[in-house]
Structure formats: C-alpha cells, structure tokens
Amino acid sequence: MTGVYVYEFAIGMGPKIWGTKKGETDYSIRAIPIGGYCALAGEDVEDDDLQKIPEDRRLQAKTPFQRFLIMFFGAGNNFIYAILLLFFVALIWGGTTMNPVLTGVVQNSAAFNAGMDVGDKVIKLNGKKITNSDDLSLYLALSDPTKKNTFVVEKKDGTTKTYKVQPKKVKKDGEVSYVYGIEIKQENTHGLGQAFVYTFKKTCSIFKQMGVTVGALFTGGVKLNQMSGPVGIYSIVGEQSKAGIASLLYLTAFLSINVGFINLLPIPAFDGCHILFIIIEKLKGSPVSPELQNKFSTVGLALLMLLMLVITVNDIIRLF
C-alpha cells in the first residue's frame, strides 16, 4: 500500500518447501511453522543496490508514520486473526462468563480450612486486582506456593473479607504440586451479543497475561526453564487437539496473540525494535542508519537463536 518493494512474503521460517512468484514478489511456504516474514527493500542495502531497486521503493524512503504502520501490522495481523478466531469459537461453540467466583471449595482443603466459601468472589490476590477467572489463574501461577497467599473476596452479602491460605503440598507420581482446593466452573454463553462480549474480554485477558508474564521474566517471577519453544508447543497442541476443534482454535488464537505481542517488544530483529528506531528518529530529527539497524538485527537474531536452543533443550528434557 505504501509502495515498498517486497522481495518475499513467507509463511514459516527455514528452508523453502514451496514458492511462486506473482509480480515482483516471491510467495513461499517454509519448513519451520513458526511465524513468517516479509523481506522488504531497505533492510539490506547491498541487495537493494544489486537488484537496482529505486530509492523511492525502499523502506527508509517512506515517512516515519508509513514505516510505523508497516512494522506494526506485521504483528497487528496476528491480533486480527486471533480476534476473529475467538469470535468464531464463541459464536459456534459458545463462550464463558469468566467470573472469578468460587463454585466449589473442597472439604478439608487449604481454602476450606481458611474459611473460604462457595459463592466468594475473588477481587484481589496478593494485592493484585482480579477482574476475571483468567486473572486468578495467572496470579496463582506466579505466586509463591511455599508461603501463605492473601485472598480478598466479596461475600454473597456484599461484604469483603481477607483470607491467608497456605496451599497443601501434594506429591503424586513423583511430581509435586500445591493445592488450594478451590473450583471455578464457568457458565457457557451463547448468541451474537455474548460472542462479542466474550471476544473482547478474552482478548484483553490474553494481552494482560502476556504483559504480566513478560514483566515477570525480568523480575524473576517466571524462570527460563518455565518457558516453552516449538517442541513444548507441539506437545501442548497434541494435548489440546484431543479436547476438540474448539480447544485447538482457542490455542491457535492464544499463540497468535503471543507471537504478535512478542514481535512488538523492542528486541533486535523484531518489529518492535524497528518501531523503537522510528521513535528515536522522531526524537533526534534524523534517521538511524540502515547499517546500524542491520547490525542490531544480526546480533539480536543470534541471541534469539541461542535462547531458542536453550528453551528447546529444556522442552526435550521435560519430555523424557
């Protein structure tokens, strides 16, 4: 739309397994089913010169706003795709209410012994505001199960009460888990209007999960060995496929938002880093040289490949 010359539009990464050329652009499918890319003129000056690409067709010749749109909508299409998938799932199979209300408290469990009741609506966990059941799951996953966790709940009569709950340590089949003894079963929702409501709530929830999780990576709340790469995701996809097409479509939407969100972070080789360079350009009044941007991207890509290797090794260890 902005007139930038596109060398290749690829779905997937790695070796090309299929391709066709339409106009000036190669369209390809590549072997590794992770994301994809657009190879644009302006990203490699030497290639542009060899191909004799006109200056006005190169990325750096476009206005900062045009370049921002190009960089943003690579990730933006992941978001649009995910939103459409979530809406489709809610419309065909139904959505859920996502209320953080306890529908069950197991007898003699940690929550039961602390005094929590069925019908309690969790509004805070360890000082973090809880607006839906996803928030509760997220902050429980990030909490320290070896210590007492503070639940603030709204009782059926509208009053609020605070409980400190120490989850019980349970060892089964050699694996240790910590059990609170609370259950939250969601009501199903159906209809066009409810599909819109569910899609909005779930999309916002996934974005919040991503933001909190990425923040926890830097603060130590999430450890490197808790992350999953292609091998781990393959295992998760296998499990979700057993639960039916709706679960698989939801997982696809979840992963799509993950990919888009990560791609917008200011990390070298990602679109977010290019957006950062555009912001720097606006602040300093002159563009960052393409050569410097390419160096940042090369270093960033090498570090990402190293990170991917470490995560993949962890995934394989977990499998066995």
C-alpha positions, 0 to 999 in steps of 0.5 A: 500500500505504501509502495515498498518493494517486497522481495518475499512474503513467507509463511514459516521460517527455514528452508523453502518447501514451496514458492511462486512468484506473482509480480515482483514478489516471491510467495513461499511456504517454509519448513519451520511453522513458526511465524513468517516474514516479509523481506522488504527493500531497505533492510539490506542495502547491498541487495537493494543496490544489486537488484537496482531497486529505486530509492523511492521503493525502499523502506527508509524512503517512506515517512516515519508514520508509513514505516510505523504502520508497516512494522506494526501490522506485521504483528497487528495481523496476528491480533486480527486473526486471533480476534476473529478466531475467538469470535468464531469459537464463541459464536459456534461453540459458545463462550464463558462468563469468566467470573472469578467466583468460587463454585466449589471449595473442597472439604478439608482443603487449604481454602476450606480450612481458611474459611473460604466459601462457595459463592466468594468472589475473588477481587484481589490476590496478593494485592493484585486486582482480579477482574476475571477467572483468567486473572486468578489463574495467572496470579496463582501461577506466579505466586509463591506456593511455599508461603501463605497467599492473601485472598480478598473476596466479596461475600454473597452479602456484599461484604469483603473479607481477607483470607491467608491460605497456605496451599497443601503440598501434594506429591503424586507420581513423583511430581509435586504440586500445591493445592488450594482446593478451590473450583471455578466452573464457568457458565457457557454463553451463547448468541451474537451479543455474548460472542462479542462480549466474550471476544473482547474480554478474552482478548484483553485477558490474553494481552494482560497475561502476556504483559504480566508474564513478560514483566515477570521474566525480568523480575524473576517471577517466571524462570527460563526453564518455565518457558516453552519453544516449538517442541513444548508447543507441539506437545501442548497442541497434541494435548489440546487437539484431543479436547476438540476443534474448539480447544485447538482454535482457542490455542491457535488464537492464544499463540497468535496473540503471543507471537504478535505481542512478542514481535512488538517488544523492542528486541533486535530483529523484531518489529518492535525494535524497528518501531523503537528506531522510528521513535528515536528518529522522531526524537533526534530529527534524523534517521538511524542508519540502515547499517546500524539497524542491520547490525542490531538485527544480526546480533539480536537474531543470534541471541534469539537463536541461542535462547531458542536452543536453550528453551528447546533443550529444556522442552526435550528434557521435560519430555523424557 
